[in-house]
């Protein structure tokens, strides 16, 4: 019998934080607090959570041999043997069916982004993750599909500067994650994730610095388009958050953005301050 904790580990509920991206368009558009608006996003949010969990399980199935050689991932349910491949496969299928059920009745545009997310993520898990740069852009696409799906669900247009900010931020986070993996694994990098050796020395650092600076520029331009001056005042928070994340990675910490946000106190506090200031600037006026 598979334990409940092992099943939860396979689903990776902590990573569901990424699916809150669906609520960014109505939140930043100033309509999230309108009557019934937040409830409208619950089923789409559940659909993306279940779809992402199905992908995480698929990815674990594909990587179970390599994960067994990883200092941390070898303790996961599949490589440790606590969950069989058959059980994990059945759970993944159940998540796909649950996602389809949660998305039933949603708009055609939302379904398009959900399916696109699932297809790209599946291709990533199966073979695209082994192709340099393509792997990073696949991860980035997942964030963009969530953002655009949120705009479709709530009927909110995505501004050009917001789209570019999210795109560049996702590339920044993805390169940081790869850099963190490469540094942490060292000589074992190729055994765990062979694409890591395809990135020459200095490339990931340069890409992280380049996209980090670009995020700061595009977010500043996005903030300048807002009517609230308080939103512009969150630019220093953005700058601090980017630099703090880079400092953590260069100091040898895990590059996973969810881990960084939930386990690093300065980043967590900055995230809450950003949320409070943007929220007050949009809804408090």
N, C-alpha and C positions, 0 to 999 in steps of 0.2 A: 504494500500500500504506500503510495506516494504521500509524503507529509504536506501539510498546507504551506509550511514555510518554504519548502523546495519549489512548490508550484508558484508561489509569489516571487521567488527569486528568478524563475524563468520568465515571468511576465514583466519584470523590472518596472514596477509601478513608479519608482522615483523618476524614471525617464519620461513619465507622462507629463511632467512639468513643461516639456517642449511643446506639448499640444495646447498649452495656454496661449500659444501664438494665434490661435483662432479668434481669441477675444481682443487682440490688439487693434484690429480695425474699428470695432465699435467703441472701444475704450478711448482710443486716440481721436475718434471721430465725434466724441461727445454725446453718443446716443446709448451707451451701455446701461445707464440708469433709467431709461425710459421704460414704461410699464411693459412687462413681459419680454423685454429684449434679452436679458440674461438667460431666461429659461429657454429661449429659442436656440441657444447654443449648446444645451446640455446633451442632446442626442448626437449632434455632429461631433462634439468633444469625445463622447463615449465611443463613437465610430472610429475616430482616429486613435484613441487609446488602445482599443482592441486590435486595430490593424497594425499599429506599431509593435504591440506585444507579439503578434503573430510573426512579424519580421524578425524581432529579437530572437525568438525561438528558432526560426529558420537559420538565422546567422549562427546561433550556438550549435545547431546540428551540423552545419557545414564546417565549423571551426573546432569541433570537439577534440580532434586529435591535436591540433596546434595549441589549443587552450590548455591541454594537459601538460604542456611544457612551460606555461606562463606561471610566474611566481604567485600571482593573485588569482587569475582566471581558472587555474586548475582546481580551485575549491568550489567552482560553480556546480550546480546539480548534474549537468551532463558529463563533463570530464571527470568528476569525482565518482560517478557511477550511482549517485543517489536517485537519479531519474533515468529510465531507459529511453533510447531513441524512439521507440514505438509510442511510449506515453507522451513524450514531448511532441511528436508529430500529431497525435490526436488532439492535444491541447492547442496546438497551432491552428489546426483546422477548425476547432471550436471557436477560436478567437476570430477567424475569418468570417465564420457564419454569424457570430454575434455582431461583428462590425457591419455586415450587410444588413442585418435586422435593424440595428440602430440607425443606419443611414436610409432605411426604407422611407419613401415619401419626401425625401429632401429634393432640392432643386437639381436639375440636370447639370448645372455648372458645378455645384458642390460635388456631385457624384463623379464628375470628370476629374476633379482635382484629387479626390480620394483614390480613385482607380489609378490615376497617374502616379500618385505617391506609392501605392502598393506595387505597381509594375516596376518602377525605377528602383525601389528598395529591394525587391526580389532579385532583379538583375544584378544589383550591387552585391547582395549576399552570395549569389551563385558564381559570378565571374568578374564583374566590373571593379570590385574592390582590389583586384590584383593589377590594375592598370593605373600607373602614376598619373596624377592630376584628375583623371576621370573619377577616381575614388573620392577625391575631395569635392568635386562638383556634384557628385551624386548625393553626398551628405548635405551640401548646400541646397540642392533641389528640394529635399525634404522640408526644410524650413520655409522655402518659398511657396511650396504647395499648401502648407498650413496657413500661411499668411493670406494667400489668394482665396483659399477655401473659406476663411473667416470673412473676407470681404463679400463673398458670394452668399454666405448664410445670412449675414446681417444687412446686405444691400448697401454696403459702404464702399465707396471708390478708394482704391489704393493709390496714394500720391506717388509721383515718380521718385521723390527723394526718400520716402519711406521704403519703397521697394529696393532702391539701391543700398540704403543703409542696412536692411535686413540681409540682402544678398552678400554684401561685403563683410558684414559681421559673421555670417555663417561660414564664409571662406576663412576668415581670421580664426574662428574657433576650430575649424576642421584642421587647418595647418598646425595650430597649436597642439591639438590632440595628437596628430601624427608625430610632431616633434617630441612631445612628452613620451610617447611610446618608444620612439627610436632611442632616446637618451636613457630611458629606464631599462630597456631590454639589452642595450649594448650589443655584445657579440651574438646574443640569442635572437636579435631582431628578425633575421631572415627566416628562422625556424618558426616563429610565431606569425609574422605577417610579412610575406616576401616582398610586397610593394615598398616596404620601408627602405630596402637597399637600392631601389630605383631612384631615390632622391639623393643627389650628391650633397656632400658636406656644405652647409651654409645655405642651401636652397630654401629649406623650410623656415629657417630663421628669417631670411630675407622676405619670403612671401608673407610671413606673419607680421613683420614690421610694416611692409608696404600696405597690406590690407587694413592693419590697425590704424595707420594714418589716414587711409581713405575713409574708413568708418567715421572717424572724428570729423572729417570735412563734410561728408554727406549728411551726417546727423546734425551738424551745425546749420547747414543749409535748410534741412527739414525744420529745425527749430525756428529759424528766421521766418519761415512761411506761416507759423502759428501766430494767432492774434494775442496769445498770452505771453507776456515777457517772462513769466516764471518758467515756462518750458525752455526758453533760451538759457536760463540760469542752471539748467541741468547739464549743460555741456561740460562743466568741470567734473561733474560726477561721472560722465561718460569717459572723460579722459583718465580719471583716476581708475575706473574699472578696467579699462583696456591695459593700462600700465601695470596694475596689480596682477592681472591674469598673466601677462608676459613675465613678470617677476617670479610668479609661482612656477611657471614652466621652466624658466632658466635656472631656477633653484632646485629643480629636480622633482617638483610636485606633479601629480596626475594632471594631464591636460584635458580631462573630460569636463566639459562646461557645466554639466549638472552637478558633478561632484564639487567643482570649484564654488558654485553658487551656494550650495547647501552646507558645505563643510568649512568654508573659509569665512570667518566672521567679518573681516573688512568688506569683502565682496557682498556678503549677505546684507550688511547694514547699508551699503551704497545702493543695492537693489531696492531695498525698502524706501530709502530716501527718494530715489528716482521715482518710484511709484507714487509716493505721497505728494511730491512736488508737481509731477505731471497731472495727477488727479486733481489736486487743488487748483492748478492753473486752468484746467479745462472745465471742471465742474463747480469750483468754489466761487467763481466770479459772479 
